[in-house]
Amino acid sequence: MDDNPRPVDPATVKFLRVLVTVLTGTMILGLLVLIGLFVIRFSGGAPPLPEAIELPEGVAATAVTVGDDWYAVVTRDDRILVFDRDTGRLRQSVQID
């Protein structure tokens, strides 16, 4: 084995230096874009929910989701209750199998 290292071409070193610099800049720019997208997406806040949701007697909620003009409640007895956001009236009940 030869213990003496081979000399490296200066053009190769320059190319690698430029390549690493460009890749670093690209990664920083990509990270800034991702942070900007998160800020834009989550700065709007959550849609408003009613102060109180009146569920049928004996029904317990496990999850809530919100649409444009409705909200839905997933219950412990495997049902989805869809309510009108303006009136609070039950629109639809879906049984989950």
N, CA, C and O atoms as CSV, one atom per row, in Angstrom:
chain,resi,resn,atom,element,x,y,z
A,1,MET,N,N,0.817,-1.176,0.000
A,1,MET,CA,C,0.000,0.000,0.000
A,1,MET,C,C,0.860,1.238,0.000
A,1,MET,O,O,1.947,1.293,0.574
A,2,ASP,N,N,0.313,2.226,-0.675
A,2,ASP,CA,C,1.031,3.481,-0.772
A,2,ASP,C,C,0.532,4.422,0.318
A,2,ASP,O,O,-0.664,4.710,0.378
A,3,ASP,N,N,1.428,4.910,1.186
A,3,ASP,CA,C,1.047,5.800,2.276
A,3,ASP,C,C,1.001,7.257,1.852
A,3,ASP,O,O,0.522,8.106,2.604
A,4,ASN,N,N,1.483,7.549,0.682
A,4,ASN,CA,C,1.487,8.931,0.214
A,4,ASN,C,C,0.171,9.225,-0.511
A,4,ASN,O,O,-0.167,8.537,-1.475
A,5,PRO,N,N,-0.578,10.245,-0.057
A,5,PRO,CA,C,-1.838,10.570,-0.744
A,5,PRO,C,C,-1.569,11.216,-2.089
A,5,PRO,O,O,-0.550,11.874,-2.300
A,6,ARG,N,N,-2.518,11.006,-2.996
A,6,ARG,CA,C,-2.393,11.609,-4.315
A,6,ARG,C,C,-2.827,13.068,-4.239
A,6,ARG,O,O,-3.736,13.402,-3.479
A,7,PRO,N,N,-2.203,13.921,-4.998
A,7,PRO,CA,C,-2.630,15.322,-4.990
A,7,PRO,C,C,-4.010,15.452,-5.660
A,7,PRO,O,O,-4.330,14.742,-6.614
A,8,VAL,N,N,-4.801,16.370,-5.132
A,8,VAL,CA,C,-6.146,16.600,-5.657
A,8,VAL,C,C,-6.089,17.783,-6.608
A,8,VAL,O,O,-5.446,18.798,-6.338
A,9,ASP,N,N,-6.776,17.625,-7.719
A,9,ASP,CA,C,-6.824,18.677,-8.723
A,9,ASP,C,C,-7.529,19.909,-8.150
A,9,ASP,O,O,-8.623,19.764,-7.603
A,10,PRO,N,N,-6.965,21.100,-8.247
A,10,PRO,CA,C,-7.610,22.309,-7.707
A,10,PRO,C,C,-8.971,22.588,-8.343
A,10,PRO,O,O,-9.841,23.155,-7.683
A,11,ALA,N,N,-9.175,22.215,-9.580
A,11,ALA,CA,C,-10.471,22.432,-10.228
A,11,ALA,C,C,-11.551,21.575,-9.559
A,11,ALA,O,O,-12.698,22.003,-9.428
A,12,THR,N,N,-11.179,20.379,-9.143
A,12,THR,CA,C,-12.127,19.502,-8.454
A,12,THR,C,C,-12.517,20.085,-7.104
A,12,THR,O,O,-13.689,20.062,-6.728
A,13,VAL,N,N,-11.544,20.602,-6.383
A,13,VAL,CA,C,-11.820,21.213,-5.083
A,13,VAL,C,C,-12.724,22.430,-5.258
A,13,VAL,O,O,-13.657,22.624,-4.478
A,14,LYS,N,N,-12.460,23.233,-6.254
A,14,LYS,CA,C,-13.288,24.417,-6.506
A,14,LYS,C,C,-14.715,24.010,-6.866
A,14,LYS,O,O,-15.674,24.616,-6.388
A,15,PHE,N,N,-14.853,22.991,-7.703
A,15,PHE,CA,C,-16.171,22.495,-8.086
A,15,PHE,C,C,-16.931,21.999,-6.863
A,15,PHE,O,O,-18.108,22.321,-6.698
A,16,LEU,N,N,-16.284,21.229,-6.012
A,16,LEU,CA,C,-16.933,20.711,-4.810
A,16,LEU,C,C,-17.329,21.846,-3.866
A,16,LEU,O,O,-18.401,21.800,-3.263
A,17,ARG,N,N,-16.488,22.851,-3.733
A,17,ARG,CA,C,-16.795,23.991,-2.872
A,17,ARG,C,C,-18.030,24.730,-3.383
A,17,ARG,O,O,-18.910,25.088,-2.600
A,18,VAL,N,N,-18.096,24.957,-4.686
A,18,VAL,CA,C,-19.269,25.620,-5.274
A,18,VAL,C,C,-20.513,24.752,-5.100
A,18,VAL,O,O,-21.585,25.263,-4.775
A,19,LEU,N,N,-20.376,23.455,-5.313
A,19,LEU,CA,C,-21.502,22.540,-5.180
A,19,LEU,C,C,-22.045,22.540,-3.749
A,19,LEU,O,O,-23.258,22.604,-3.554
A,20,VAL,N,N,-21.183,22.469,-2.770
A,20,VAL,CA,C,-21.614,22.479,-1.368
A,20,VAL,C,C,-22.268,23.813,-1.023
A,20,VAL,O,O,-23.267,23.830,-0.303
A,21,THR,N,N,-21.743,24.916,-1.509
A,21,THR,CA,C,-22.321,26.227,-1.247
A,21,THR,C,C,-23.718,26.343,-1.853
A,21,THR,O,O,-24.637,26.842,-1.202
A,22,VAL,N,N,-23.882,25.887,-3.089
A,22,VAL,CA,C,-25.192,25.941,-3.748
A,22,VAL,C,C,-26.190,25.043,-3.020
A,22,VAL,O,O,-27.339,25.435,-2.818
A,23,LEU,N,N,-25.769,23.860,-2.629
A,23,LEU,CA,C,-26.676,22.960,-1.915
A,23,LEU,C,C,-27.057,23.522,-0.549
A,23,LEU,O,O,-28.204,23.376,-0.126
A,24,THR,N,N,-26.133,24.152,0.140
A,24,THR,CA,C,-26.433,24.779,1.431
A,24,THR,C,C,-27.447,25.912,1.248
A,24,THR,O,O,-28.408,26.017,2.010
A,25,GLY,N,N,-27.232,26.748,0.251
A,25,GLY,CA,C,-28.180,27.828,-0.030
A,25,GLY,C,C,-29.558,27.306,-0.373
A,25,GLY,O,O,-30.563,27.874,0.055
A,26,THR,N,N,-29.616,26.230,-1.142
A,26,THR,CA,C,-30.895,25.629,-1.511
A,26,THR,C,C,-31.609,25.086,-0.279
A,26,THR,O,O,-32.822,25.250,-0.142
A,27,MET,N,N,-30.876,24.449,0.603
A,27,MET,CA,C,-31.483,23.915,1.820
A,27,MET,C,C,-32.001,25.044,2.720
A,27,MET,O,O,-33.090,24.932,3.284
A,28,ILE,N,N,-31.244,26.111,2.856
A,28,ILE,CA,C,-31.687,27.241,3.675
A,28,ILE,C,C,-32.932,27.876,3.068
A,28,ILE,O,O,-33.884,28.176,3.789
A,29,LEU,N,N,-32.938,28.081,1.764
A,29,LEU,CA,C,-34.100,28.648,1.086
A,29,LEU,C,C,-35.327,27.744,1.249
A,29,LEU,O,O,-36.427,28.233,1.507
A,30,GLY,N,N,-35.143,26.450,1.102
A,30,GLY,CA,C,-36.253,25.507,1.276
A,30,GLY,C,C,-36.806,25.530,2.685
A,30,GLY,O,O,-38.020,25.461,2.877
A,31,LEU,N,N,-35.934,25.625,3.671
A,31,LEU,CA,C,-36.378,25.700,5.057
A,31,LEU,C,C,-37.165,26.989,5.305
A,31,LEU,O,O,-38.184,26.966,5.995
A,32,LEU,N,N,-36.705,28.096,4.757
A,32,LEU,CA,C,-37.422,29.365,4.907
A,32,LEU,C,C,-38.794,29.304,4.240
A,32,LEU,O,O,-39.766,29.834,4.778
A,33,VAL,N,N,-38.880,28.669,3.084
A,33,VAL,CA,C,-40.167,28.515,2.404
A,33,VAL,C,C,-41.114,27.672,3.249
A,33,VAL,O,O,-42.287,28.020,3.381
A,34,LEU,N,N,-40.633,26.576,3.821
A,34,LEU,CA,C,-41.475,25.736,4.676
A,34,LEU,C,C,-41.970,26.497,5.898
A,34,LEU,O,O,-43.145,26.402,6.254
A,35,ILE,N,N,-41.094,27.244,6.536
A,35,ILE,CA,C,-41.496,28.027,7.700
A,35,ILE,C,C,-42.542,29.063,7.286
A,35,ILE,O,O,-43.532,29.256,7.991
A,36,GLY,N,N,-42.332,29.719,6.165
A,36,GLY,CA,C,-43.305,30.693,5.667
A,36,GLY,C,C,-44.652,30.066,5.390
A,36,GLY,O,O,-45.685,30.653,5.712
A,37,LEU,N,N,-44.662,28.885,4.801
A,37,LEU,CA,C,-45.927,28.203,4.514
A,37,LEU,C,C,-46.656,27.820,5.798
A,37,LEU,O,O,-47.879,27.937,5.871
A,38,PHE,N,N,-45.920,27.364,6.808
A,38,PHE,CA,C,-46.544,27.051,8.091
A,38,PHE,C,C,-47.156,28.299,8.718
A,38,PHE,O,O,-48.276,28.253,9.228
A,39,VAL,N,N,-46.437,29.397,8.684
A,39,VAL,CA,C,-46.947,30.639,9.273
A,39,VAL,C,C,-48.192,31.107,8.534
A,39,VAL,O,O,-49.172,31.504,9.165
A,40,ILE,N,N,-48.168,31.067,7.213
A,40,ILE,CA,C,-49.330,31.489,6.426
A,40,ILE,C,C,-50.525,30.573,6.691
A,40,ILE,O,O,-51.652,31.040,6.853
A,41,ARG,N,N,-50.271,29.285,6.732
A,41,ARG,CA,C,-51.363,28.314,6.894
A,41,ARG,C,C,-52.015,28.403,8.259
A,41,ARG,O,O,-53.240,28.343,8.358
A,42,PHE,N,N,-51.226,28.544,9.314
A,42,PHE,CA,C,-51.770,28.473,10.663
A,42,PHE,C,C,-52.035,29.829,11.299
A,42,PHE,O,O,-52.452,29.880,12.456
A,43,SER,N,N,-51.812,30.918,10.595
A,43,SER,CA,C,-52.061,32.224,11.186
A,43,SER,C,C,-53.523,32.633,11.109
A,43,SER,O,O,-53.928,33.577,11.787
A,44,GLY,N,N,-54.318,31.956,10.310
A,44,GLY,CA,C,-55.726,32.303,10.149
A,44,GLY,C,C,-56.564,31.970,11.358
A,44,GLY,O,O,-57.642,32.538,11.530
A,45,GLY,N,N,-56.106,31.076,12.193
A,45,GLY,CA,C,-56.885,30.672,13.362
A,45,GLY,C,C,-57.914,29.617,13.002
A,45,GLY,O,O,-58.176,29.346,11.830
A,46,ALA,N,N,-58.476,29.043,14.019
A,46,ALA,CA,C,-59.470,27.993,13.836
A,46,ALA,C,C,-60.839,28.618,13.585
A,46,ALA,O,O,-61.125,29.708,14.081
A,47,PRO,N,N,-61.685,27.934,12.819
A,47,PRO,CA,C,-63.039,28.446,12.631
A,47,PRO,C,C,-63.790,28.434,13.960
A,47,PRO,O,O,-63.529,27.581,14.808
A,48,PRO,N,N,-64.705,29.359,14.147
A,48,PRO,CA,C,-65.393,29.437,15.441
A,48,PRO,C,C,-66.351,28.273,15.656
A,48,PRO,O,O,-67.020,27.809,14.733
A,49,LEU,N,N,-66.395,27.823,16.889
A,49,LEU,CA,C,-67.356,26.799,17.297
A,49,LEU,C,C,-68.438,27.462,18.141
A,49,LEU,O,O,-68.198,28.517,18.727
A,50,PRO,N,N,-69.612,26.868,18.213
A,50,PRO,CA,C,-70.643,27.427,19.084
A,50,PRO,C,C,-70.208,27.344,20.552
A,50,PRO,O,O,-69.366,26.522,20.915
A,51,GLU,N,N,-70.791,28.201,21.378
A,51,GLU,CA,C,-70.462,28.211,22.807
A,51,GLU,C,C,-70.785,26.871,23.459
A,51,GLU,O,O,-70.014,26.375,24.280
A,52,ALA,N,N,-71.915,26.291,23.097
A,52,ALA,CA,C,-72.338,25.005,23.670
A,52,ALA,C,C,-72.954,24.159,22.565
A,52,ALA,O,O,-73.644,24.667,21.681
A,53,ILE,N,N,-72.693,22.872,22.633
A,53,ILE,CA,C,-73.279,21.922,21.685
A,53,ILE,C,C,-74.217,21.030,22.481
A,53,ILE,O,O,-73.792,20.349,23.415
A,54,GLU,N,N,-75.481,21.034,22.114
A,54,GLU,CA,C,-76.463,20.213,22.814
A,54,GLU,C,C,-76.571,18.865,22.116
A,54,GLU,O,O,-77.039,18.768,20.982
A,55,LEU,N,N,-76.133,17.841,22.808
A,55,LEU,CA,C,-76.191,16.477,22.280
A,55,LEU,C,C,-77.435,15.785,22.815
A,55,LEU,O,O,-77.974,16.172,23.852
A,56,PRO,N,N,-77.889,14.754,22.099
A,56,PRO,CA,C,-79.022,13.980,22.608
A,56,PRO,C,C,-78.697,13.364,23.970
A,56,PRO,O,O,-77.529,13.197,24.322
A,57,GLU,N,N,-79.725,13.036,24.717
A,57,GLU,CA,C,-79.573,12.489,26.064
A,57,GLU,C,C,-78.729,11.211,26.051
A,57,GLU,O,O,-78.968,10.313,25.243
A,58,GLY,N,N,-77.759,11.136,26.934
A,58,GLY,CA,C,-76.933,9.947,27.088
A,58,GLY,C,C,-75.807,9.814,26.076
A,58,GLY,O,O,-75.141,8.779,26.042
A,59,VAL,N,N,-75.575,10.816,25.259
A,59,VAL,CA,C,-74.538,10.758,24.227
A,59,VAL,C,C,-73.293,11.495,24.719
A,59,VAL,O,O,-73.385,12.616,25.220
A,60,ALA,N,N,-72.133,10.862,24.575
A,60,ALA,CA,C,-70.869,11.484,24.966
A,60,ALA,C,C,-70.005,11.671,23.719
A,60,ALA,O,O,-69.907,10.774,22.882
A,61,ALA,N,N,-69.384,12.838,23.604
A,61,ALA,CA,C,-68.563,13.166,22.430
A,61,ALA,C,C,-67.135,12.683,22.619
A,61,ALA,O,O,-66.595,12.724,23.724
A,62,THR,N,N,-66.528,12.222,21.528
A,62,THR,CA,C,-65.116,11.856,21.553
A,62,THR,C,C,-64.278,12.732,20.629
A,62,THR,O,O,-63.070,12.856,20.826
A,63,ALA,N,N,-64.912,13.349,19.612
A,63,ALA,CA,C,-64.178,14.212,18.682
A,63,ALA,C,C,-65.147,15.187,18.024
A,63,ALA,O,O,-66.344,14.927,17.911
A,64,VAL,N,N,-64.591,16.320,17.593
A,64,VAL,CA,C,-65.378,17.342,16.895
A,64,VAL,C,C,-64.592,17.794,15.678
A,64,VAL,O,O,-63.372,17.944,15.744
A,65,THR,N,N,-65.283,18.011,14.571
A,65,THR,CA,C,-64.657,18.567,13.374
A,65,THR,C,C,-65.581,19.641,12.803
A,65,THR,O,O,-66.793,19.618,13.017
A,66,VAL,N,N,-64.980,20.582,12.071
A,66,VAL,CA,C,-65.722,21.755,11.623
A,66,VAL,C,C,-65.638,21.880,10.107
A,66,VAL,O,O,-64.570,21.705,9.520
A,67,GLY,N,N,-66.769,22.184,9.479
A,67,GLY,CA,C,-66.827,22.487,8.056
A,67,GLY,C,C,-67.210,23.942,7.862
A,67,GLY,O,O,-67.224,24.712,8.822
A,68,ASP,N,N,-67.523,24.330,6.628
A,68,ASP,CA,C,-67.871,25.718,6.335
A,68,ASP,C,C,-69.139,26.161,7.051
A,68,ASP,O,O,-69.154,27.215,7.686
A,69,ASP,N,N,-70.204,25.366,6.955
A,69,ASP,CA,C,-71.463,25.762,7.584
A,69,ASP,C,C,-72.022,24.648,8.466
A,69,ASP,O,O,-73.227,24.607,8.711
A,70,TRP,N,N,-71.175,23.752,8.944
A,70,TRP,CA,C,-71.594,22.642,9.780
A,70,TRP,C,C,-70.468,22.269,10.741
A,70,TRP,O,O,-69.322,22.685,10.569
A,71,TYR,N,N,-70.808,21.497,11.729
A,71,TYR,CA,C,-69.814,20.853,12.581
A,71,TYR,C,C,-70.317,19.451,12.892
A,71,TYR,O,O,-71.522,19.204,12.921
A,72,ALA,N,N,-69.392,18.545,13.120
A,72,ALA,CA,C,-69.744,17.152,13.357
A,72,ALA,C,C,-69.152,16.696,14.688
A,72,ALA,O,O,-68.058,17.103,15.079
A,73,VAL,N,N,-69.899,15.853,15.358
A,73,VAL,CA,C,-69.471,15.298,16.642
A,73,VAL,C,C,-69.437,13.781,16.498
A,73,VAL,O,O,-70.425,13.165,16.098
A,74,VAL,N,N,-68.307,13.193,16.824
A,74,VAL,CA,C,-68.196,11.737,16.850
A,74,VAL,C,C,-68.502,11.305,18.276
A,74,VAL,O,O,-67.924,11.828,19.228
A,75,THR,N,N,-69.416,10.344,18.421
A,75,THR,CA,C,-69.864,9.935,19.747
A,75,THR,C,C,-69.244,8.599,20.146
A,75,THR,O,O,-68.689,7.876,19.319
A,76,ARG,N,N,-69.355,8.295,21.437
A,76,ARG,CA,C,-68.793,7.034,21.943
A,76,ARG,C,C,-69.550,5.817,21.433
A,76,ARG,O,O,-68.998,4.718,21.389
A,77,ASP,N,N,-70.811,6.003,21.047
A,77,ASP,CA,C,-71.577,4.871,20.530
A,77,ASP,C,C,-71.441,4.745,19.010
A,77,ASP,O,O,-72.337,4.233,18.340
A,78,ASP,N,N,-70.322,5.214,18.480
A,78,ASP,CA,C,-69.957,5.062,17.063
A,78,ASP,C,C,-70.979,5.679,16.104
A,78,ASP,O,O,-71.450,5.028,15.172
A,79,ARG,N,N,-71.306,6.934,16.352
A,79,ARG,CA,C,-72.152,7.696,15.449
A,79,ARG,C,C,-71.455,9.018,15.145
A,79,ARG,O,O,-70.647,9.508,15.934
A,80,ILE,N,N,-71.782,9.577,13.995
A,80,ILE,CA,C,-71.344,10.925,13.648
A,80,ILE,C,C,-72.605,11.775,13.540
A,80,ILE,O,O,-73.489,11.500,12.729
A,81,LEU,N,N,-72.670,12.807,14.369
A,81,LEU,CA,C,-73.815,13.710,14.363
A,81,LEU,C,C,-73.375,15.000,13.693
A,81,LEU,O,O,-72.441,15.657,14.153
A,82,VAL,N,N,-74.048,15.363,12.605
A,82,VAL,CA,C,-73.709,16.563,11.843
A,82,VAL,C,C,-74.749,17.635,12.158
A,82,VAL,O,O,-75.948,17.431,11.967
A,83,PHE,N,N,-74.263,18.793,12.649
A,83,PHE,CA,C,-75.137,19.883,13.057
A,83,PHE,C,C,-74.939,21.079,12.142
A,83,PHE,O,O,-73.851,21.285,11.604
A,84,ASP,N,N,-75.997,21.870,11.965
A,84,ASP,CA,C,-75.916,23.132,11.241
A,84,ASP,C,C,-75.233,24.153,12.142
A,84,ASP,O,O,-75.589,24.272,13.315
A,85,ARG,N,N,-74.264,24.889,11.619
A,85,ARG,CA,C,-73.510,25.819,12.441
A,85,ARG,C,C,-74.364,27.004,12.889
A,85,ARG,O,O,-74.217,27.472,14.018
A,86,ASP,N,N,-75.246,27.493,12.031
A,86,ASP,CA,C,-76.041,28.685,12.357
A,86,ASP,C,C,-77.167,28.391,13.343
A,86,ASP,O,O,-77.381,29.140,14.296
A,87,THR,N,N,-77.877,27.301,13.107
A,87,THR,CA,C,-79.050,27.014,13.930
A,87,THR,C,C,-78.786,26.024,15.056
A,87,THR,O,O,-79.531,25.994,16.036
A,88,GLY,N,N,-77.730,25.208,14.931
A,88,GLY,CA,C,-77.474,24.176,15.925
A,88,GLY,C,C,-78.365,22.957,15.752
A,88,GLY,O,O,-78.341,22.048,16.581
A,89,ARG,N,N,-79.151,22.930,14.680
A,89,ARG,CA,C,-80.072,21.832,14.405
A,89,ARG,C,C,-79.300,20.627,13.862
A,89,ARG,O,O,-78.360,20.778,13.081
A,90,LEU,N,N,-79.707,19.441,14.285
A,90,LEU,CA,C,-79.103,18.201,13.800
A,90,LEU,C,C,-79.475,18.001,12.341
A,90,LEU,O,O,-80.654,17.884,12.006
A,91,ARG,N,N,-78.469,17.962,11.470
A,91,ARG,CA,C,-78.709,17.753,10.026
A,91,ARG,C,C,-78.766,16.285,9.669
A,91,ARG,O,O,-79.636,15.840,8.920
A,92,GLN,N,N,-77.809,15.531,10.227
A,92,GLN,CA,C,-77.661,14.142,9.791
A,92,GLN,C,C,-77.009,13.339,10.893
A,92,GLN,O,O,-76.194,13.858,11.656
A,93,SER,N,N,-77.370,12.071,10.974
A,93,SER,CA,C,-76.747,11.137,11.903
A,93,SER,C,C,-76.280,9.937,11.106
A,93,SER,O,O,-77.061,9.327,10.376
A,94,VAL,N,N,-75.016,9.600,11.243
A,94,VAL,CA,C,-74.435,8.489,10.477
A,94,VAL,C,C,-73.914,7.446,11.457
A,94,VAL,O,O,-73.118,7.762,12.341
A,95,GLN,N,N,-74.359,6.218,11.303
A,95,GLN,CA,C,-73.879,5.117,12.133
A,95,GLN,C,C,-72.588,4.560,11.534
A,95,GLN,O,O,-72.531,4.260,10.342
A,96,ILE,N,N,-71.569,4.425,12.355
A,96,ILE,CA,C,-70.294,3.858,11.913
A,96,ILE,C,C,-70.298,2.369,12.226
A,96,ILE,O,O,-70.522,1.971,13.369
A,97,ASP,N,N,-70.052,1.546,11.213
A,97,ASP,CA,C,-70.062,0.083,11.411
A,97,ASP,C,C,-68.760,-0.399,11.978
A,97,ASP,O,O,-68.593,-1.597,12.208
